[in-house]
Amino acid sequence: KMATYTEQVFIDKLEKMSDSQQSIQTLSQWVMYHRKKCEVSVKIWEKQVYKAGTRKLLFLYLANDIMQSSRKKGNEFLVEFGKIIKPVILHIYRESPQNQKAIARLVDVWGERKVFSESFTAELKRAMNGEPAPPSSPAKRSSSQLIALPSQTSPLQNGPHEALYRALEGVKQSEMGEELLSHRYHQIPQDLFQMQRALPLKPEELDDAQNLIEQYQLQLKSGIEKRTQLRNLLAAYLQNEDMKLAHMIQSIQYMDQQLYMCSQMKGQMPIDLSLNPEEDQELPSTPTNANFGEPTSEYRGDEFEAETSQIKKQKTNECIQSFADVTTSR
């Protein structure tokens, strides 16, 4: 059960938050559970981040997790954080040169994932690099100018691709924790684990280093597990897509054969003008014989040819008979 929300409870949780991904996500879930206190929570976060000392980058990662995870249910956290995030980013960026690479990466992520509007993300980058804002840049932005349009549902988020979407989101979240711990891990003095050091070793230094290494190791193991799961899902997905692709290609080839057969059969069929819908004009009227009201010989086809042949035979017989009569008379 989520603890009752009070300002002091939230402050205590911020102070106890560790740099592990689990700790960040647990507090993020608690803040989102009390989303009705969104405006109060962001104001407390803003006040406490300036008091966080070397833990300020950790506060940014918490804000990042809250903003990205809460978008599915509304933009209220984006709006409230967007009002105060720029001065906080610039403060930490200028105060902690060792954190500048991690902060720049975080702002890039906000741009890639459309957390804030493209113009606001570009404005953050210019400010971090010490570049002046363009003359057309408004002094104060409205919430619609500050945040991106409401996040669109990923085509992978629902349906048969949901497992792939969840695995991809898990890898993205793991990357954030890895970057945070990697930064701290590489700040461990190189000579800390040497048996002979110039400076005496304090027990708490070794304990801190040991705890950090163990956390980073667990984070990397978790990342390996999530990436392996994603890789297996992608392999299965690609195999399934290859099968679909082969089936589609076969279907197209089979349809090509069907279209060819249709074309061949159509070419061998007699043309029936009466079935041609494009020709609306009337066929010419059939000439008729004036005496008998029947079609003229021109339109009688085979019957006409037979009649013509009979006339020719008759004429030939008449010529032969005439020639015979002439010969007889002589």
RAGIGI-V365165 format. One record per backbone hydrogen bond with DSSP energy under -1.0 kcal/mol. NH is the residue of the N-H (numbers start at 1). CO is the residue of the C=O. Records with the same first field share a line. If there is no record, write none. Layout:
BEGIN
NH = CO ; CO
END
This chain:
BEGIN
10 = 6
11 = 7
12 = 8
13 = 9
14 = 10
15 = 11
16 = 12
17 = 13
24 = 20
25 = 21
26 = 22
27 = 23
28 = 24
29 = 25
30 = 26
31 = 27
32 = 28
33 = 29
34 = 30
35 = 32
37 = 34
38 = 35
41 = 37
42 = 38
43 = 39
44 = 40
45 = 41
46 = 42
47 = 43
48 = 44
49 = 45
51 = 48
52 = 49
55 = 52
59 = 55
60 = 56
61 = 57
62 = 58
63 = 59
64 = 60
65 = 61
66 = 62
67 = 63
68 = 64
69 = 65
70 = 66
73 = 70
79 = 75
80 = 76
81 = 77
82 = 78
83 = 79
84 = 81
85 = 81
88 = 84
89 = 85
90 = 86
91 = 87
92 = 88
93 = 89
94 = 90
95 = 91
96 = 92
99 = 96
100 = 97
103 = 99
104 = 100
105 = 101
106 = 102
107 = 103
108 = 104
109 = 105
110 = 106
111 = 107
112 = 108
113 = 109
115 = 110
117 = 146
121 = 117
122 = 118
123 = 119
124 = 120
125 = 121
126 = 122
127 = 123
128 = 124
129 = 125
130 = 127
131 = 126
137 = 134
146 = 142
147 = 143
157 = 154
162 = 159
165 = 161
166 = 162
167 = 163
168 = 164
169 = 165
170 = 166
171 = 167
172 = 168
173 = 169
174 = 170
175 = 171
176 = 172
177 = 173
178 = 174
179 = 175
180 = 176
181 = 177
182 = 178
183 = 179
184 = 180
185 = 181
186 = 182
187 = 184
188 = 185
192 = 189
194 = 191
206 = 202
207 = 203
208 = 204
209 = 205
210 = 206
211 = 207
212 = 208
213 = 209
214 = 210
215 = 211
216 = 212
217 = 213
218 = 214
219 = 215
220 = 216
221 = 217
222 = 218
223 = 219
224 = 220
225 = 221
226 = 222
227 = 223
228 = 224
229 = 225
230 = 226
231 = 227
232 = 228
233 = 229
234 = 230
235 = 231
236 = 232
237 = 233
238 = 234
239 = 235
240 = 236
241 = 237
242 = 238
243 = 239
244 = 240
245 = 241
246 = 242
247 = 243
248 = 244
249 = 245
250 = 246
251 = 247
252 = 248
253 = 249
254 = 250
255 = 251
256 = 252
257 = 253
258 = 254
259 = 255
260 = 256
261 = 257
262 = 258
263 = 259
264 = 260
265 = 261
266 = 262
267 = 263
275 = 272
276 = 273
279 = 276
289 = 294
293 = 289
296 = 287
299 = 296
300 = 297
303 = 300
305 = 301
306 = 302
307 = 303
308 = 304
309 = 305
310 = 306
311 = 307
312 = 308
313 = 309
314 = 310
315 = 311
316 = 312
317 = 313
318 = 314
319 = 315
320 = 316
321 = 317
322 = 318
323 = 319
324 = 320
325 = 321
326 = 322
327 = 323
328 = 324
329 = 325
330 = 326
END
